[in-house]
């Protein structure tokens, strides 16, 4: 291998050049006047090798950079893998890149040189693409390859604050909310980082409508009931007949997403899909809270009360009653929970990446599902339900 590429999401691009200079400080390093090229020359007695680092920045040619990202996104999106969570994180990381460092060596890149390249990636929180099609994280671990293989269970998406939150206008309400969340995290003994950004403020937030909340809540409850039923007893036909009756009772046929409809119509659903859909009780619980059916979203250290969750819909008996009994919480309450879960989820991801137990007793599976529901409620990135991001 004599070439590879480091991809970065960073505010100050000059830090990439500084990292290259530092990594090869014992060799001759020449930086071009515009800081778009760095040449490293290793002079030895009987040979000389050269490595060139060419920096491509999004702000230099936005269209060309966008096309490059689209190509990379499509490349990794079409890979079939059991590591879907890692794949989705990688795809999100790709959308946020703004610097590409093309590396070309005059000779085969040896182990020492590659270690220096990885030191650059670690310093700037980059990812490294190899000619084999492998994408590595900043520690050199395989994120994903063409065979769908991965050496990580998760990885931390690193996105420049001005890129990930460019659509969010700074606001006093957002900053104040962040301060309240951090104070609570301190009281609960939950790790946090002060520079994790704010979420959208009261002034700009647009919460989902009551109609959207009610329909989504019904769909989530029914899909979870069905998934839990077939996972428990394996009677697919019987459970489908049962759930179809409830769908008709609530007029819910049009409430399901494409992924949910595929699951309902699958004659032999995969067990992994059953488990994932059964976790929708946690998302449903958040919507029950948003609709006033649940008094409080308690600390996410254990799964929700499934019986109570089901009873909220069962006791209503039909769509109109469930709708009319719902009292949507204020925008401020929903945003408070969205900001807090964002910071809880960061603590969970950080613990997973560093192979530590989550501090404070957080249940990371409960946290991520609550994060999904709350991000949907606050229209994060305007994603539809099947594609809601839970970035940290």
C-alpha positions in Angstrom: 0.0 0.0 0.0 1.4 3.4 -0.9 -1.7 5.5 -0.5 -4.7 6.1 1.8 -6.9 9.0 2.9 -7.8 10.6 6.2 -11.2 12.2 6.4 -12.0 14.8 9.1 -14.8 17.0 10.4 -13.0 20.0 11.9 -13.5 23.7 12.5 -9.8 24.8 12.2 -8.3 23.1 9.2 -4.8 24.3 10.1 -4.9 21.8 13.0 -4.6 19.0 10.3 -1.4 20.6 9.0 0.0 21.0 12.5 -0.8 17.3 13.2 1.2 16.2 10.1 4.1 18.4 11.0 4.2 17.0 14.5 3.8 13.3 13.4 6.9 13.7 11.1 8.9 16.1 13.2 12.1 14.0 12.8 12.0 14.3 9.0 12.1 17.1 6.5 8.6 18.6 6.3 7.7 21.3 3.7 4.3 23.1 3.8 3.0 24.9 0.8 2.2 28.6 1.1 -1.6 28.0 0.9 -1.3 25.0 3.4 -3.0 22.7 0.9 0.0 20.4 0.5 2.6 19.0 2.9 5.6 17.0 1.7 7.6 14.8 4.0 11.0 13.7 2.9 13.0 10.9 4.6 16.6 11.1 3.5 18.7 8.0 4.2 22.2 7.1 3.1 21.3 5.2 0.1 17.7 6.0 -0.5 15.2 8.8 -0.2 11.4 8.4 0.2 8.7 11.1 0.0 5.1 11.3 1.3 2.7 13.9 0.0 -0.3 15.0 1.9 -2.9 16.9 -0.2 -5.6 18.7 1.6 -9.0 19.0 0.0 -11.3 21.3 1.9 -15.1 21.6 1.5 -15.0 25.4 1.5 -12.6 25.4 -1.5 -15.0 23.5 -3.8 -18.3 22.6 -2.2 -19.7 20.9 -5.2 -16.7 18.6 -5.8 -16.5 17.8 -2.1 -20.2 17.0 -2.0 -19.9 14.6 -4.9 -17.0 12.9 -3.2 -19.1 12.4 0.0 -22.0 11.2 -2.0 -19.8 8.5 -3.7 -18.4 7.4 -0.3 -21.8 7.4 1.3 -23.3 5.2 -1.5 -20.3 2.9 -1.3 -20.8 2.1 2.4 -24.6 2.3 2.3 -24.9 -0.6 -0.1 -22.8 -3.0 2.0 -24.9 -5.7 3.6 -23.8 -6.1 7.2 -25.1 -7.4 10.6 -23.4 -4.3 12.1 -26.2 -1.9 11.1 -25.7 0.4 14.1 -22.0 0.9 13.2 -22.9 1.4 9.5 -25.4 4.1 10.3 -22.9 5.9 12.5 -20.3 5.7 9.8 -22.8 7.1 7.2 -23.6 10.0 9.5 -19.9 10.7 10.0 -19.5 10.8 6.2 -22.2 13.4 5.8 -20.3 15.7 8.3 -16.8 15.5 6.8 -15.3 18.7 5.5 -11.6 17.9 5.0 -10.0 15.0 3.0 -6.3 14.4 3.2 -5.0 12.3 0.3 -1.8 10.6 1.2 0.6 9.3 -1.5 4.0 7.7 -0.8 6.8 7.2 -3.2 7.4 3.8 -1.7 5.4 1.2 0.2 4.1 2.6 3.5 5.9 0.8 6.2 4.7 0.1 9.7 6.4 3.1 11.2 5.0 5.5 8.6 1.5 4.0 9.0 1.8 4.5 12.8 2.5 8.2 12.1 -0.5 8.5 9.8 -2.7 7.0 12.5 -1.2 9.4 15.0 -2.4 12.2 12.7 -5.9 10.7 12.5 -6.1 10.4 16.3 -5.0 14.0 16.8 -7.7 15.4 14.5 -10.3 12.7 15.3 -10.3 11.5 11.7 -11.2 8.2 10.0 -8.9 6.5 7.5 -9.9 4.9 4.2 -7.6 2.2 2.8 -7.3 1.1 -0.9 -8.8 -2.3 0.2 -12.0 -0.5 1.0 -11.6 -0.7 4.7 -12.5 2.2 6.9 -10.6 2.5 10.1 -11.3 4.6 13.2 -8.7 6.9 14.8 -7.3 3.9 16.8 -6.8 1.9 13.7 -9.8 -0.5 14.3 -11.9 -1.6 11.4 -15.2 0.3 11.3 -16.5 -1.4 8.2 -15.2 -3.2 5.1 -16.8 -4.5 1.9 -17.6 -7.8 3.6 -19.7 -6.0 6.2 -17.2 -6.9 8.9 -16.4 -4.6 11.9 -14.1 -4.7 14.9 -16.2 -2.2 16.9 -19.6 -2.4 18.5 -20.0 1.3 18.3 -17.9 4.4 17.6 -18.2 8.0 18.5 -19.2 10.2 15.6 -17.0 13.3 15.7 -18.6 16.3 14.0 -17.4 19.9 14.0 -19.9 21.9 16.0 -20.4 24.5 13.3 -21.3 21.7 10.9 -23.6 19.5 13.0 -25.4 22.5 14.5 -25.2 24.9 11.6 -29.0 24.7 11.3 -29.4 25.7 15.0 -29.5 29.3 15.9 -27.7 30.2 19.1 -30.3 31.1 21.8 -30.4 31.9 25.5 -33.1 29.3 26.0 -30.9 26.6 24.5 -27.8 27.6 26.6 -29.9 27.9 29.8 -31.4 24.4 29.2 -28.0 23.0 28.6 -26.8 24.5 32.0 -29.8 22.9 33.8 -29.1 19.5 32.2 -25.4 19.6 33.2 -26.3 20.6 36.8 -28.6 17.5 36.9 -25.9 15.3 35.5 -23.5 16.5 38.1 -26.0 15.7 40.9 -26.6 12.2 39.4 -22.9 11.4 38.9 -23.2 11.1 35.1 -20.1 12.0 33.0 -20.5 14.8 30.5 -18.5 17.1 28.3 -19.1 20.9 28.6 -18.6 21.4 24.8 -21.4 19.1 23.7 -23.6 21.5 21.8 -27.0 22.9 22.7 -30.1 21.6 21.0 -32.6 23.9 19.2 -34.0 26.6 21.4 -37.6 27.5 22.3 -37.5 30.3 19.7 -36.9 28.0 16.7 -38.2 24.6 17.8 -41.2 23.2 16.1 -42.6 20.2 17.9 -44.6 17.4 16.2 -48.4 18.0 16.0 -50.8 16.2 18.2 -52.1 14.2 15.3 -48.5 13.0 14.5 -47.9 12.1 18.1 -51.1 10.1 18.5 -50.7 8.2 15.3 -47.0 7.4 16.0 -47.9 6.3 19.5 -50.5 3.9 18.3 -48.3 2.4 15.7 -45.4 1.9 18.1 -47.6 0.2 20.7 -49.1 -2.2 18.1 -45.8 -3.0 16.5 -44.3 -3.7 19.9 -47.2 -5.9 21.0 -47.0 -7.9 17.8 -43.2 -8.3 18.0 -43.3 -9.3 21.6 -46.1 -11.8 21.0 -44.3 -13.7 18.1 -41.0 -13.5 20.0 -42.6 -15.2 23.0 -44.7 -17.9 21.4 -43.7 -18.1 17.7 -47.3 -18.2 16.6 -46.9 -15.7 13.7 -50.3 -16.3 12.0 -52.2 -16.2 15.3 -50.4 -13.0 16.4 -50.9 -11.3 13.0 -54.7 -12.0 13.1 -54.8 -10.6 16.6 -52.9 -7.4 15.7 -54.8 -6.9 12.5 -58.0 -6.8 14.5 -56.6 -4.0 16.8 -55.3 -2.1 13.7 -58.8 -2.1 12.3 -60.2 -1.1 15.7 -58.0 2.0 15.8 -58.1 2.7 12.1 -54.3 2.5 12.2 -53.5 0.9 8.8 -51.9 4.1 7.5 -49.9 4.9 10.7 -47.0 2.5 10.1 -43.7 3.3 8.4 -42.3 1.3 5.4 -40.0 -0.6 7.7 -42.9 -1.4 10.1 -45.2 -2.6 7.3 -42.4 -4.8 6.0 -42.1 -6.4 9.4 -45.9 -6.9 9.8 -46.1 -8.5 6.4 -43.0 -10.7 6.7 -44.2 -14.4 6.9 -40.9 -15.3 8.7 -39.6 -12.3 10.5 -36.0 -12.3 11.7 -35.6 -12.7 15.5 -33.3 -9.6 15.5 -36.1 -7.6 14.0 -38.5 -8.9 16.6 -36.3 -7.8 19.4 -35.7 -4.4 17.9 -39.4 -3.8 17.3 -40.2 -5.0 20.9 -37.9 -2.2 22.1 -40.4 0.3 20.6 -42.3 0.1 23.9 -39.6 2.5 25.2 -40.3 5.0 22.3 -44.0 4.5 22.9 -43.5 5.3 26.6 -41.9 8.7 25.7 -44.9 9.5 23.4 -47.3 8.6 26.2 -45.5 11.0 28.4 -45.6 13.7 25.7 -49.3 13.1 25.3 -49.9 13.4 29.1 -50.7 9.7 29.7 -47.5 9.2 31.8 -46.9 11.7 34.6 -43.1 11.7 34.6 -40.1 10.4 32.5 -38.2 8.9 35.3 -34.4 8.3 35.3 -33.7 5.8 32.5 -32.1 3.0 34.5 -34.7 0.3 33.7 -37.3 -0.6 31.1 -40.8 1.0 31.1 -43.9 -0.5 32.7 -45.1 -2.4 29.7 -48.5 -3.4 31.2 -49.3 0.3 32.0 -48.2 1.3 28.5 -50.5 -1.2 26.8 -53.4 -0.3 29.2 -53.3 3.3 28.1 -54.3 2.3 24.6 -56.5 -0.6 25.5 -58.6 1.3 28.0 -59.2 4.1 25.4 -60.6 1.5 23.0 -60.6 3.6 19.8 -58.7 6.4 18.1 -61.0 9.2 19.0 -61.0 8.5 22.7 -57.2 8.1 22.8 -56.9 11.3 20.9 -59.3 13.4 23.0 -57.9 12.2 26.3 -54.4 13.2 25.3 -53.0 16.6 26.6 -49.8 17.5 24.8 -47.0 18.7 27.0 -45.5 22.1 26.5 -42.6 22.7 24.0 -40.4 23.6 26.9 -41.0 20.3 28.7 -40.3 18.3 25.6 -37.1 20.3 24.8 -35.9 19.8 28.4 -36.1 16.0 28.0 -34.6 16.1 24.6 -31.6 18.0 25.8 -31.1 15.8 28.9 -31.4 12.5 26.9 -28.8 13.8 24.4 -26.3 14.2 27.2 -27.3 10.8 28.8 -26.7 9.1 25.5 -23.2 10.7 25.1 -22.3 9.2 28.5 -23.5 5.8 27.3 -21.6 5.9 24.0 -18.5 7.1 25.7 -18.7 4.2 28.2 -19.2 1.7 25.4 -16.3 3.0 23.4 -14.0 2.9 26.4 -15.2 -0.4 27.6 -16.5 0.9 30.9 -19.7 0.4 32.8 -22.1 3.3 32.3 -21.8 5.6 35.4 -24.9 6.4 37.4 -26.8 3.3 36.5 -28.0 4.4 33.1 -29.5 1.6 30.9 -28.0 2.4 27.5 -30.7 0.5 25.6 -33.5 2.5 27.3 -31.5 5.7 26.7 -31.0 5.3 23.0 -34.7 4.5 22.4 -35.8 7.5 24.4 -33.3 9.6 22.4 -34.9 8.3 19.2 -38.4 9.2 20.3 -37.4 12.7 21.6 -35.4 13.5 18.5 -38.4 12.7 16.4 -40.6 14.8 18.6 -38.4 17.9 18.2 -37.9 17.2 14.5 -34.2 16.7 14.7 -32.7 17.0 11.2 -36.3 16.7 10.0 -35.8 12.9 9.8 -38.8 10.6 9.4 -39.3 7.8 11.9 -37.3 5.1 10.1 -34.3 7.4 9.8 -34.2 9.3 13.1 -30.6 10.0 14.1 -29.4 9.7 17.7 -26.1 11.6 17.3 -23.9 12.4 20.3 
